[in-house]
Amino acid sequence: MASDVVIVGGGIVGMTTAYYLARAGVPSVVIERDAIGSHASGFAYGGLSPLSGFGIPGPLAEIAQEGMRLHRELAGSVGEETGIDIDFRVRSSLALAFTDSDARRLQGALSWQQRQPGYTARWVDASEARRIESRISDEALGAVSIEGTADVEPYRLVLALTRASERLGVTVRHGRVTGLRRDGRRVTGVLLERGSLDCSSVVLGLGPWSGEASAWLGVPIEVRPLKGQILRLRAPDPPVACSVGWGHNYATTKPDGLLWAGTTEEEAGFDEETTPAARDEIGAALVRMMPAMADAQLVHQTACLRPLASDGLLLLGRVPGIDGVYMATGGGRKGILFGPAMGRVIADLILSDTTKVALDAFAPGRFAR
Ligand SMILES: Cc1cc2nc3c(=O)[nH]c(=O)nc-3n(C[C@H](O)[C@H](O)[C@H](O)COP(=O)(O)OP(=O)(O)OC[C@H]3O[C@@H](n4cnc5c(N)ncnc54)[C@H](O)[C@@H]3O)c2cc1C
């Protein structure tokens, strides 16, 4: 069996790439070794916050805004095409400060945030923060409030992208890719645990496992897994109406009615098991942000792995030295937000050899010494 484009990995990056290619009339084959959305793309919190985080403002700001623009579009298009409600909600966020240093860090980005069209960002004092969410701790000094942020249910989004793509001719195939076949400089197929598949272009959307491709490409790919865990809790009413955050912690009531609270940043290799230590760490941060949540009951705990490059930036674009191979990974803590923009960039490169997003900082070959 031959295909023009093979996409390795059925996370948000692989499935958005498949979707945008298929909409342009290029149906690909997606190869996934587990199940679609069965890793971070199916278990993430789904916060879409393009105005904050590592590299924002900075090299990740443009792709963050592009990701948000495409999420808004997808909320209409894939929902209509598939009948799957992806639970996209515009939802404001409060980033809390408990110390002067928290406040200085948050206020440092504020004037840039206030210049971004489509959002309202402002510093609110503690009493105003409690008018927005009455259970915010008395110990909070204040917060940055941003209106215009959003969230989405990542697993439903990946499922909807898959269904929409399949309707446009995409094939999802179960299998594990173990290498590439090439003829001189040109890729001619992928090697699977059982057999191979001919193609003229390959997209590597392997998420935290992207480092495995170093051996296939002869180029170092410095991407590692950064484990994160989330608690889903039955919490006292009323629902938390915005996303409340503090450092790398956050909490909000999701459309399933549960309070989702996260998260950890753990260097634990490829281990995807939940742990009591993470439960306690997340629970303590939740209670620091909103003490009334001490009464919340744990319903479910999840763990998954973020793909994180050694410099924190994306790997996005053509792989050097081998024609027809593209890489899209490194979304880190914001891979759901970046995902549609990453998929769109790769689809544009395959279809027209150009893209409107600046990719200089994201060159997949940059770790070669
Ligand atoms: C706790 C937690 C909370 C998060 N919250 C948010 C959030 O609020 N907002 C946000 O924007 N982001 C969030 N993220 C980050 C986001 O989930 C990830 O960055 C994103 O899902 C990565 O998507 P991906 O497609 O690159 O990788 P993945 O989802 O890991 O998909 C990669 C796929 O490739 C497959 N694969 C790998 N190797 C092979 C192979 N050799 N052959 C075939 N298949 C292969 C894997 O099985 C996997 O399904 C969170 C992450 C965590 C862990």
The ligand as an SDF file (V2000), in Angstrom:
LIG
                    3D

 53 58  0  0  0  0  0  0  0  0999 V2000
   -1.0180   17.2080   32.8760 C   0  0  0  0  0  0  0  0  0  0  0  0
   -0.9680   17.9280   31.5560 C   0  0  0  0  0  0  0  0  0  0  0  0
   -1.7980   19.0250   31.3490 C   0  0  0  0  0  0  0  0  0  0  0  0
   -1.7420   19.7320   30.1420 C   0  0  0  0  0  0  0  0  0  0  0  0
   -2.5500   20.8070   29.9780 N   0  0  0  0  0  0  0  0  0  0  0  0
   -2.4620   21.5450   28.8380 C   0  0  0  0  0  0  0  0  0  0  0  0
   -3.2690   22.6990   28.6860 C   0  0  0  0  0  0  0  0  0  0  0  0
   -4.0460   23.0510   29.5470 O   0  0  0  0  0  0  0  0  0  0  0  0
   -3.1530   23.4070   27.5310 N   0  0  0  0  0  0  0  0  0  0  0  0
   -2.2850   23.0530   26.5440 C   0  0  0  0  0  0  0  0  0  0  0  0
   -2.2180   23.7460   25.5290 O   0  0  0  0  0  0  0  0  0  0  0  0
   -1.5160   21.9320   26.6740 N   0  0  0  0  0  0  0  0  0  0  0  0
   -1.5660   21.1850   27.7970 C   0  0  0  0  0  0  0  0  0  0  0  0
   -0.7630   20.1000   27.9550 N   0  0  0  0  0  0  0  0  0  0  0  0
    0.2350   19.7810   26.9300 C   0  0  0  0  0  0  0  0  0  0  0  0
   -0.3330   18.9460   25.8030 C   0  0  0  0  0  0  0  0  0  0  0  0
   -1.1610   17.9360   26.2990 O   0  0  0  0  0  0  0  0  0  0  0  0
    0.8030   18.3200   24.9680 C   0  0  0  0  0  0  0  0  0  0  0  0
    1.8170   19.2670   24.6890 O   0  0  0  0  0  0  0  0  0  0  0  0
    0.2380   17.8060   23.6460 C   0  0  0  0  0  0  0  0  0  0  0  0
   -0.8700   16.9670   23.8740 O   0  0  0  0  0  0  0  0  0  0  0  0
    1.2970   17.0550   22.8340 C   0  0  0  0  0  0  0  0  0  0  0  0
    0.6690   16.5720   21.6630 O   0  0  0  0  0  0  0  0  0  0  0  0
    1.4520   15.6700   20.6320 P   0  0  0  0  0  0  0  0  0  0  0  0
    0.5270   15.3390   19.5380 O   0  0  0  0  0  0  0  0  0  0  0  0
    2.7430   16.3630   20.2970 O   0  0  0  0  0  0  0  0  0  0  0  0
    1.8870   14.3700   21.4650 O   0  0  0  0  0  0  0  0  0  0  0  0
    1.0210   13.1260   22.0200 P   0  0  0  0  0  0  0  0  0  0  0  0
   -0.3180   13.5060   22.4500 O   0  0  0  0  0  0  0  0  0  0  0  0
    1.9100   12.4490   23.0170 O   0  0  0  0  0  0  0  0  0  0  0  0
    0.8800   12.2040   20.7240 O   0  0  0  0  0  0  0  0  0  0  0  0
    1.9810   11.5300   20.1760 C   0  0  0  0  0  0  0  0  0  0  0  0
    1.4910   10.1890   19.6780 C   0  0  0  0  0  0  0  0  0  0  0  0
    2.5300    9.5520   18.9300 O   0  0  0  0  0  0  0  0  0  0  0  0
    2.4280    8.1580   19.1490 C   0  0  0  0  0  0  0  0  0  0  0  0
    3.7230    7.5530   18.8030 N   0  0  0  0  0  0  0  0  0  0  0  0
    4.9240    7.8320   19.3720 C   0  0  0  0  0  0  0  0  0  0  0  0
    5.8850    7.0990   18.7790 N   0  0  0  0  0  0  0  0  0  0  0  0
    5.2800    6.3670   17.8060 C   0  0  0  0  0  0  0  0  0  0  0  0
    5.7580    5.4340   16.8410 C   0  0  0  0  0  0  0  0  0  0  0  0
    7.0700    5.0930   16.7790 N   0  0  0  0  0  0  0  0  0  0  0  0
    4.8840    4.8600   15.9810 N   0  0  0  0  0  0  0  0  0  0  0  0
    3.5460    5.2050   16.0230 C   0  0  0  0  0  0  0  0  0  0  0  0
    3.0530    6.0870   16.9350 N   0  0  0  0  0  0  0  0  0  0  0  0
    3.9100    6.6630   17.7990 C   0  0  0  0  0  0  0  0  0  0  0  0
    2.0860    8.0560   20.6290 C   0  0  0  0  0  0  0  0  0  0  0  0
    1.4970    6.8060   20.9390 O   0  0  0  0  0  0  0  0  0  0  0  0
    1.1360    9.2350   20.8160 C   0  0  0  0  0  0  0  0  0  0  0  0
   -0.2290    8.8590   20.6920 O   0  0  0  0  0  0  0  0  0  0  0  0
   -0.8300   19.3350   29.1330 C   0  0  0  0  0  0  0  0  0  0  0  0
   -0.0270   18.2130   29.3260 C   0  0  0  0  0  0  0  0  0  0  0  0
   -0.0780   17.5190   30.5460 C   0  0  0  0  0  0  0  0  0  0  0  0
    0.8100   16.3250   30.7250 C   0  0  0  0  0  0  0  0  0  0  0  0
  1  2  1  0
  2  3  1  0
  2 52  2  0
  3  4  2  0
  4  5  1  0
  4 50  1  0
  5  6  2  0
  6  7  1  0
  6 13  1  0
  7  8  2  0
  7  9  1  0
  9 10  1  0
 10 11  2  0
 10 12  1  0
 12 13  2  0
 13 14  1  0
 14 15  1  0
 14 50  1  0
 15 16  1  0
 16 17  1  0
 16 18  1  0
 18 19  1  0
 18 20  1  0
 20 21  1  0
 20 22  1  0
 22 23  1  0
 23 24  1  0
 24 25  2  0
 24 26  1  0
 24 27  1  0
 27 28  1  0
 28 29  2  0
 28 30  1  0
 28 31  1  0
 31 32  1  0
 32 33  1  0
 33 34  1  0
 33 48  1  0
 34 35  1  0
 35 36  1  0
 35 46  1  0
 36 37  1  0
 36 45  1  0
 37 38  2  0
 38 39  1  0
 39 40  1  0
 39 45  2  0
 40 41  1  0
 40 42  2  0
 42 43  1  0
 43 44  2  0
 44 45  1  0
 46 47  1  0
 46 48  1  0
 48 49  1  0
 50 51  2  0
 51 52  1  0
 52 53  1  0
M  END
$$$$
